[in-house]
Amino acid sequence: MRGRTKLLLILAFAVLLTLGRFVWYHFQTPAIQPTAVDGQLDVREIDLANSHSIELNGDWMFTDAETPDAYGPLPAYMTHDAIGAYELDIHTGDSAAQYALSMRALYADVTVFANDKLVYQTPDFHQGPATPIAISNLKAARDGYIRLHVRFHAFHGNDHARALIETRFGSSKQIQQETFLAAGVQFFVGAILFIHAVYAFVLYLMRPKKIGTFYFSIAVLLTGIAVVTSDYNAFGYIINLSHNWHVRIVYFSYIGLSFFFLLFAVVTFTNAANKWFFRVLSLLYAAYLVYILLAPIDYVRYVLGIGISLMIAFSIVCWILFRTVITTGERALPLFLAGAAAVSHVVWTVLVGNLPFIDDALQAAIKSGFYPFDITVAFICFCSFWFIRFFQTETENKRYIEQLETEQKRKDQFLANTSHELRTPLHGMMNMAQSVIEQESKLNNQSKYKLQLIQTISRKMSYLLNDLIDVTQMKQNRLRLEPAAMQIEPLLIGTVDMLRFMAEEKHVDIHVDMPESLPCVYADEHRVTQIVTNMLHNALKFTPEGSIRLVVSADETQLYVKVIDTGIGIDAHTQERIFLPYEKGDNTISESEGIGLGLGISKQLAEMHGGTLTVESEINKGSVFTLSLPLAVDQYVRSTSKTPAYTEVASTLAERIETDLATTSGRRILAIDDDAVNLVVLRQALEPDGYHIHTVSTPTAFLECLTKEQYDLLVIDVMMPEMSGFRLTEIVRQTYSLTELPVLLLTARSQATDAYAGFRAGANEYVSKPIDMLELKTRINSMLELKSSIEDRLRMEAAWLQAQIHPHFLFNTLNTIASLSAIDTDRMMRLLQEFGNYLQSSFNGKNISSCIPLEEELDLVRSYLYIQQERFGRRLQVKWHIDRHVQLRIPPLTLQPLVENAVLHGLQAKEDGGTIIIEVYKEDATAVIFIKDNGVGIPSAKLQDLSVFCEHKDSIGLLNTHTRLQKINGSGLLVCSEEGVGTTIQIRLPLPNKNAEDQQP
């Protein structure tokens, strides 16, 4: 819109306002306005029943005047000088019609007589009427006259105050209509302004930074007060204020509305709020408002005046709005028109009505009643301004929202693409760091620590990338749940065990409080695991010390999982936004960990299940996160979700490759799963390949089988109700090493954290469901082949070590034989025989077998000791305590290396030699073997460094012996020694069933 068009529109609006007011006054003015002469008013020619009321102008007779028959008009304003009695005879010519008198003389005591009859008297002579009065049911006397006698007794205003006096005469119906219309219109306009003030104040509360809205609401409120307290003072019908307070309120409302409209215009449309001129003007207006409330009422009118204050304020407002309309645009045009309408109302009411050259009839029309249209038009323009502003803002917001949605989609797509692209190099970094740690033997501890730190940071980055992918899928509605009836106990226990390593690093205890039986929930197992993992991970992150409790309960419809920690807590403000994306709590532990997605994702996943995720917390008292999940309608958990994990077989290719797999007969596998169907499927899949499968469903039965029997491989399901597969693997690793008893973990969880927890617990392989059966068989075969090759290596190593007879031992033995040939041929022959037995046993092919009878191993020891006794004579004493009833098989070359070490390193270093005791006996179902010597012993400091896992350079190989024995009894060698006293080596081996039965009484 051009500037010229705007000017024309403003001028047209001003013309319409002026024409509208003239039209209103024209219709409010009676067609005939008679004037009283010498106290007589003739209204016979006026149809008062169908005409507006007339003003009783002209000559009244002053009955209290000093000179008789004094005539003159009624006083224009009620003051102390107007007190007196006034009479007027109105000739109606109709004695049957009913007439009425309307009188406005605010805060004055008035008495009215009609035809010498009292028709009105002020009820409160200490206050006077606060509103105009209407006296109805007046009738003319028989001669057609109504003789009015009006007496003003007192005025309750101050010495300098005055109130407008106005008397109107007409039919009762017309007077009542005019009085009701004047008061009703004031109330209506005032109520609209009050509502608009409240509306503007609510807008300010919604956006407190927009102080201009607050100024506008105050200005509109004061305008409403000015409307209902001016003219007819309609407010007096509700509260009968004193004249002094009425004057103060009128002045305060007019000065206040001009001041706050000025504040609104300056703050909203200019930058002059901080300029000195406006500050000085604001201080003057504020001081004037205080003055109106506190100054003596006699001086309130004589400082600045309403008219001057209004003109100054609205002139500045109109100039600001006019300049804004011309320079900026049409948005501020309705506001300018509203200001113009308000100025028009003020100008007509305050100025025009008091100009001396204005026609009496027009002056009477201006002062006779309340003109509502200027204020109404101003209100409509104000509303238009706000609505135009609202709709334009809404349009802009829609455009911005569309742009934001487009950018949001692009951002989400960028995050998704970036997350996928970053995973490959990130995993490459992790694998490279791991390979460097494993392959580089020259790395110092600090370098290894830094590489491990890189791996830790990389894993955290991987978790963040997974969260970003999940958030993107949720926003694009691509995340789908696969809910089913499921038991939650295995899931919770497995998750706790998976994260327990984090708790151990921070010295935080995790406790699980769960009833023995829980109903099934209808949920997606993978996503519920993700929720619980995030809850526990969040608790661990913000719990520097103390404990974490996982409490599970259920009611008729929901199952509740609570994670209660003793951490730093969350304040109320953070609790309101903690589930929002990219929001993190303010904490002092770690400001940099995470990007605030985990809890938000968890809450959305919980709601997708039909449940909730809530938080309760106090600062420094910990937090309680509560997850609720709906119970399954069908409490029977079907195994269909797990069975495909074992039965997905690649048809043609699998059949071709399976023929190449080793069908090792006799390989024993122990499998555990809480679902019997899975165990049946596993047995049916592996037994045809020659494996012996032993299956159990409880951890107790599993551990019991492990102590009674020997197995080549363990297959463990991770998610079990009593004990997770992680914990069960840790228990196994306390007895068996990775090479002695391989462990294969099976689970439906495929996150990197799950695999890391599995390998940390001691698993050899971690296979995620659903599993291709070919993959499962291949992994099992690989682990068994590796185990077999390690066992063969150990046996070959023992045989090789035994076969490496030291030259000194050979030469010494031959020298001993040569010496005996000249002294004692019988002893020589016996020595040759034992030497032959020793050589035959050392090069015997049985040495690469897994086990030989104990007696054969003892024969080798006897031959070795006989040779050494012939060499050392009395310096070597041997004592045998052998229980012949002990019959068992042991790994070959088990005792002979131990005896050789005792001779060479224990007794030979002692000047007078010593004694070796070899003892074999039964203890319950166990065979106990002791090899003792009273040699030099081992110093305590060296004993701590020289464990059985450290191979001595002169020994046959204690590490080899210990490793092979550990496969049988789980403990290997037990070495005790004291310097100067001797050394004792103990071996404990389980007896076969026959020996155990013989041991029973």
C-alpha positions, 0 to 999 in steps of 0.5 A: 500500500502506497503512502498516498493511499494510506493518507487518503484512508486516514483522512476518510476515516477522520471524516467518517468519525466526524460525520458519525458523531454529527449524525448521532447528535442529530438523532439525539436532538429533539425536533422542537426544543422550546425555551421557557419564558418567565417560568412558563414552558409550553410543550403542547405542540410537541409529541413527547410520546414519539420524540426525544426528551427536551431540555428544560432551558430558559427562564426559571423563577428563583424563589429564594432570590431577594427580589420577587419574580426573579427569573433566569436559567438553571445554573450550568454547574452544581456549586455552593452558589447554586443552592436554592429553589427553582420553579417552572410551570410546564403546560402539557395540555394533557392531564391524562398522559404520564411524564418523567423528569431526568435530572443530573446533579451529581453529589448534590442534595435535591428535593423535587415537587410536582404540583406541590407533591413531593416526588423525589428527595435525596435519600442520603444527605451526606453523599448525594446521588452519584448518578443521574436520577429519573422521576417518572409517573408525573401527571399534569393538573386539571388545567394541564400544567405540571408545576415543578419545584426544585430545591438544591440543598447542598453540594458535597464537593469541594470549594473549587469543584463543580458538577454539570446540572442537566434537566430533561423532560419527556414521556415516562417511556422515553426518559426511562429508555434514554436513562437505561441506554446511557448507563447500559452503553457505558457498561457495555463499552466498559466491559468490552474494554475490561475484557480486552485488557485482560486478554492483553495481560494474558498475552503479556504473561505468555510472553513477559519480554513483550513489555509493550503488551503490558503497557497496552493492557494497563492503558485499556483497563484505565480507558474502561474505568474512564468510560464507566466513571465519566458522563452519566457515571454508570459506575455509581450504580455499582459503587457509590463513591464519594465526590472526592474519590470520583474526581481522583479516579476520573483524573487518574484514569484519563491521565493514566491511559494517556501515559500508558498508551504513550509508553506502549507506542514508544516501546513497541514502535520506536527505540526512544524508550531510553532517551532523555526526553522520553524519560523526563516526560515519563517522570512528569506523568508518573509524578502527576499520577502520584499527585492526583492520588495524594494531593488535596482535592482542591488542588487536583484540577489546577496543576496540568489539567486533563485536556493538556495531558491528553493532548500531549500524550496522544499527539506524540502517540499519533505522530509515532503511529502515523510515522510507523504507518507511512514508513513501515507498512499497513500492519500498524494502520489499524492501531493508528486508526484506533488512536485517532478514534480515541483522540476524537473521543477525547477532543469532542468530550473535553474540548469541543463541548466546552468551546464558547462559540459552539451552538447551544443545541450542539453543546447540549447534545454533546453534554447530554449523553455518552457517545459510544462509537468512537471508543467502539471503533477504537476497540475494533481497530485495536482488535483488528491490529492484534488479529492482523498481527496474529494472522500475519505471525501465524502465516510467517510461523507456518512458513517458518515451520515448513522451512524448519520441517524441511531442514529437520528432515534434511538434518535427520537424513544427514544424521542417519547418513552420517551415523551409518558412514561413521560406523565403518571407520569407527569400527576400523579404529577399534579393530586396529587398536585391538590388533596393535594391543595384541600383536605389538609386544614392545608396547609399554603400559602407558601406550597400551593404556592409551590404546585401550582408552581409544577403544573405550571412547570408540565404543561410546561413540558407537553407542551415540551413533546407534542412538542417532539412528534410532531417533531418526527412525522414530521421527520417520516412523520407520521404527517397528516393534515386534511385540509378543508375550515374554518373560522379563526375568531373564532379560533383567538379570542378563542386562544387570550382569552385562552392566555389572562390569561398569558398576565394579569399576565405579565400586557401585553395588547393583541389587535385584529385588524381584519376586519368584514369579512374574506375569508375562508382558506383551513387548518387544524383547530387544526394545525392552532390553534397550530401555532397561539398559539405558535406565541402568546406564544412566543410573551408573553414570550419575552415581559416583558411589553407593548402590543401585536397586532394580525393583520389579512388581506387577498389578492386574494390568501393568508390570513395573520396573524401577531403577533406584539409585543413590546418585546426585539426583535431578532438580525439578526443572531438569525433570521436566525436560530430561526426556526431551531429545538432546537434553541433558541434566546439569551435573557435576560428574560428567558434562560431556558424556552423551548427547541426551538421547538415551532417556528420550528414546526409552520414553518413546519406546515405552509409550510405543508399547503402551507403557510409561517411563517416569522419574522421581528425584531429589538433589543429592538423594538419588533418582527413581526411574519407573518403567511400566509395561502392559501385561500379556493377555495370553500368559503362555509364552510360545517358543516360536520366537526362539525356535527359528534361532536354531532352525534357519538352515541354508538348504543346498549350500548347507548340505554341501558344506556340512559334509566337510565338517568334522564329525568327531565322535565322543565330543561331549557338549553341555547346553543350557537354555530355559526353553526346553524346545530350544534344547530339543532342537539343538540336540536334534541338530548336533547329535547326527554329527556325532556329538554327545549333547547333554542338556539342562534348563537350570544353572544349578543343574548345569554346575552340578553336571560340570563338577561330575562330568567332563565336557569339551564345549559349553553352549549357554543361553544368555537370557535365563531367569535364575542366572544370566549366561554372563554370570554363568560363564564367569563361574565357569572361568573361575575353574577352566581357562579359555582353551580348556573348556570353550564357551559359546553364548547364544542370545537374541541381543546383538548390540556391541555392548552385549558382545563386549560383556560376553567376551569380558565374562570369558566366552569364546564365541558370541552368536546372535539369534536368529542363527543359521544352523550352518554358522552354529555348527561351524563355530562349534567345530572350530572351537572343538578343533582348536581345543583338540589341537591345543591338547595335542600340542600340550601332549607333544610338548610334554613328550618332546621335553621328556625326549630331550634327555640332558647330556649330563644325565646321560654321561653321568648314568653311563659313567655310573654303569662303567664304575659299577662294572668293576665293583658290582656287576649285579648292581650294574645289570640292575642299573642297565635294566632301569636305564633301559626302562627309562629310555623306553618310557621317554621315547614311548609313543604313549606319551602323546596320549591323553591319559595313561594308568597311574602305575605306568607313570610310577614305573617311570618315576621309579626308574628315574629315582633308581638311576639317581640313587645309584649316582648320589648314593646315600645323599638321595633317600626315597620313601614310597607310600602308595595305596595300591587300591587307587586306580586311575588314569593321569596325563603321561609325564605328570609325576616324573617332571615334578620328581626330577625338579625336586632332585635337581633343584631341591636336593642336589643343591644341598650338601648332604642331600635329602629325602623325597617322599612320594605319597598316593592315597584316597580321600573321599572320591578323590585321589591325593598325590604328594611329592615332598622333599626336604631340600633347600626350598624356595624363598618366599619372595621368589615363590610369589614370582615363580608360580607354577605358570612360570617355566624354569629353564632347568625344569621339564615344564611345570607350565605344561604339567599344570595346564594338563592337570587343570583340565581334569581337576580344575586346580592343577598343581598346588606348590608349598615351600619354605626356605631351608625346609623343603618343598611340597607339591600336591595333586588332587584328581577325581577317582573313577566311579569304581574307586569311589564305590570301593571307598564307601564303607 
